[in-house]
Amino acid sequence: MMLRNRQKSTDAETHGAERGLDRLEGFSDAVFAIALTLLIVEIKVPGSPDGPHGYSDLTHAMAEQWREYLALLLCYVVIGAYWLQHHYLGRIYAKSDHWFGAIKLLFLLAIVVIPYPIRVWCFHLGTEFEPVASVTLVASLALTAGAWMAEWFYAMQGRRLMDERLTPDFLQQMTRRYGVATLVQIAAVPVVLAASRLGVAIALLCVAFFLLPQPTPRYNPREEPSEAEKLKT
């Protein structure tokens, strides 16, 4: 029994200084907020120094910017879905360590970069370059999902960073959800090579699924967090 407990402790070993989540979540929220805020800045107003010129009808000039609006909407959906899950995991992760923070940085890099392939796809939709733009977008979404899963698997190894009060079946359920979503994102890459718009649709719908409410965390008997703790997180 002692050997088994020692082995469990080794499996759950963390790296570097263990910390709470407040500073990491605050930094992550700031990155998400900046990424979402900058989206509207990319749309140049007709008549502005960097915007469209030479138009005779302002309404028509604004309507011609539909690709900009589509890019704004898709970026907001993708980044917003990941922010919702990031917010949700504040009830699941209990702490962080060095490598968790490093993987989080990698994931946040993907969040900062994702507007670029989305805009590339929107601006080449219906052109001869749409197939290449579609592959770029779907591959970028798959890499973002992969970074998310790397963070999850690291935290799950030996449950090193998870709230120990959570039931094993709940964590397994979330592992399946995130794992299946990531596999679908990866599977969309060969699909987009054969049918570009189908592959893009699969990848975007997979992300949009996480706009929906996720399962309520389940805790071991008599280990549920207090109402004050729930409100804090």
C-alpha positions in Angstrom: 0.0 0.0 0.0 2.8 2.4 0.9 4.6 1.6 -2.4 1.4 2.3 -4.4 0.9 5.6 -2.6 4.5 6.6 -3.3 4.0 5.7 -7.0 0.8 7.8 -7.2 2.7 10.7 -5.7 5.5 10.3 -8.3 3.0 10.2 -11.2 1.4 13.4 -10.0 4.7 15.3 -9.6 4.7 18.8 -10.9 7.5 20.8 -12.3 8.9 24.2 -11.2 7.0 26.3 -8.6 3.4 25.4 -8.1 1.1 28.4 -8.2 -2.5 29.2 -8.0 -4.5 30.0 -11.1 -5.3 33.7 -10.5 -2.4 35.3 -12.3 -2.4 32.8 -15.2 -6.1 33.2 -15.7 -5.8 37.0 -15.5 -3.0 37.0 -18.2 -5.0 34.6 -20.4 -8.1 36.7 -20.1 -6.1 39.8 -21.1 -4.8 38.0 -24.2 -8.3 36.9 -25.2 -9.7 40.4 -24.6 -7.0 42.0 -26.8 -7.5 39.4 -29.5 -11.2 40.0 -29.6 -10.9 43.8 -29.4 -8.5 44.0 -32.3 -10.9 42.3 -34.7 -13.0 45.4 -35.3 -9.8 47.5 -35.8 -9.1 45.4 -38.9 -12.2 46.8 -40.6 -11.3 50.0 -42.3 -14.2 52.5 -42.6 -15.0 53.7 -46.1 -13.5 57.2 -46.6 -10.9 56.8 -43.8 -7.1 57.0 -44.8 -6.8 53.2 -45.0 -10.4 52.5 -46.1 -12.1 52.2 -49.5 -12.2 55.4 -51.7 -13.7 56.4 -55.0 -17.3 55.2 -54.2 -20.4 57.1 -55.1 -22.8 55.2 -52.7 -21.7 54.8 -49.0 -24.2 52.0 -48.4 -22.8 50.1 -51.4 -19.3 50.7 -50.2 -20.1 49.3 -46.8 -21.9 46.3 -48.3 -18.8 45.5 -50.4 -16.9 44.9 -47.1 -18.9 41.7 -46.5 -15.7 39.7 -46.3 -14.5 41.9 -43.5 -17.8 41.3 -41.6 -17.6 37.5 -42.2 -14.0 37.4 -40.9 -15.1 39.4 -37.8 -18.0 37.0 -37.1 -15.9 33.8 -37.6 -13.0 35.1 -35.5 -15.4 36.0 -32.7 -17.0 32.6 -32.8 -13.7 30.7 -32.7 -12.0 32.9 -30.1 -15.2 33.2 -28.1 -15.7 29.4 -28.0 -12.2 28.9 -26.6 -12.6 31.7 -24.1 -15.8 30.0 -22.8 -13.9 26.7 -22.3 -11.0 28.6 -20.7 -13.5 30.1 -18.3 -15.1 26.8 -17.7 -11.8 25.1 -16.8 -11.4 27.5 -14.0 -13.6 25.1 -12.0 -11.5 22.1 -13.1 -7.9 23.0 -12.8 -6.7 23.6 -9.3 -3.2 25.0 -9.8 -0.4 25.5 -12.4 3.3 24.8 -12.7 6.1 25.8 -15.1 5.3 23.4 -18.0 1.6 24.1 -17.8 2.3 27.8 -18.1 4.5 27.1 -21.1 1.9 25.0 -22.9 -0.7 27.8 -22.1 1.6 30.3 -23.8 1.7 28.0 -26.9 -2.1 27.8 -26.9 -2.4 31.6 -26.5 -0.1 32.1 -29.4 -2.5 30.0 -31.5 -5.4 32.3 -30.3 -3.5 35.4 -31.3 -2.6 34.0 -34.7 -6.0 32.4 -35.6 -7.5 35.6 -37.0 -4.9 35.6 -39.8 -5.9 32.3 -41.5 -9.6 33.1 -41.0 -9.1 36.4 -42.8 -7.1 34.7 -45.5 -10.0 32.3 -46.1 -12.6 35.0 -46.1 -10.8 37.2 -48.6 -10.1 34.3 -51.0 -13.5 32.7 -50.7 -14.8 32.1 -54.2 -11.5 32.7 -55.9 -8.9 30.4 -57.4 -7.0 30.5 -54.2 -9.8 29.2 -52.0 -8.5 25.6 -51.8 -5.1 26.8 -50.4 -6.8 29.3 -48.0 -9.1 26.5 -46.8 -6.2 24.1 -46.0 -4.5 27.0 -44.2 -7.6 27.7 -42.1 -8.4 24.1 -41.2 -4.7 23.2 -40.4 -4.6 26.3 -38.1 -7.7 25.2 -36.3 -6.3 21.7 -35.9 -3.1 23.1 -34.4 -5.1 25.3 -32.0 -7.1 22.2 -30.9 -3.9 20.3 -30.5 -2.4 22.9 -28.2 -5.6 22.9 -26.1 -5.4 19.1 -25.8 -1.7 19.2 -24.9 -2.6 21.5 -22.0 -5.4 19.2 -20.9 -3.4 16.0 -21.1 -0.5 17.5 -19.1 -2.9 18.6 -16.4 -4.6 15.2 -16.4 -1.4 13.1 -16.1 -1.6 11.7 -12.6 -4.3 14.4 -12.1 -1.4 16.6 -11.2 -3.2 19.9 -11.7 -6.8 18.9 -11.4 -9.2 19.6 -8.5 -8.9 16.4 -6.6 -12.5 16.6 -5.5 -13.8 16.0 -9.1 -15.0 12.5 -9.8 -12.9 10.3 -12.2 -15.9 9.7 -14.5 -16.4 13.4 -15.0 -12.8 14.0 -16.0 -13.0 11.0 -18.3 -16.1 12.4 -19.9 -14.4 15.8 -20.5 -11.3 14.0 -21.9 -13.6 12.2 -24.4 -15.3 15.4 -25.4 -12.1 17.3 -26.0 -10.4 14.3 -27.5 -13.1 13.6 -30.0 -13.3 17.3 -31.0 -9.5 17.4 -31.5 -9.6 14.2 -33.6 -12.5 15.7 -35.7 -10.4 18.9 -36.3 -7.4 16.8 -37.4 -9.6 14.6 -39.6 -10.9 17.7 -41.3 -7.5 18.4 -42.8 -7.6 15.5 -45.3 -11.2 16.2 -45.9 -10.4 19.8 -46.9 -7.9 18.6 -49.4 -10.7 16.8 -51.2 -13.6 19.1 -50.6 -12.5 22.5 -49.3 -15.8 24.0 -48.1 -16.8 20.7 -46.5 -13.6 20.6 -44.5 -13.9 24.2 -43.4 -17.5 23.6 -42.4 -16.6 20.5 -40.3 -13.8 22.4 -38.5 -15.8 25.5 -37.8 -18.9 23.5 -36.6 -16.6 21.5 -34.3 -15.4 24.7 -32.6 -18.9 26.2 -32.5 -20.1 23.1 -30.5 -18.2 24.4 -27.5 -20.3 27.6 -27.5 -22.9 25.3 -25.9 -23.0 24.7 -22.1 -20.7 21.9 -21.0 -21.5 19.3 -18.3 -21.8 20.5 -14.7 -18.6 19.4 -12.7 -19.3 16.4 -10.5 -17.6 16.0 -7.2 -17.0 13.2 -4.8 -19.6 12.8 -2.0 -19.3 15.5 0.7 -16.5 17.2 -1.2 -18.6 19.7 -3.2 -17.3 23.3 -3.2 -19.1 25.8 -1.0 -21.4 28.5 -2.6 -18.8 31.1 -1.8 -16.1 29.1 -3.6 -18.4 28.7 -6.6 -19.0 32.4 -6.8 -15.3 33.1 -6.5 -14.4 30.9 -9.5 
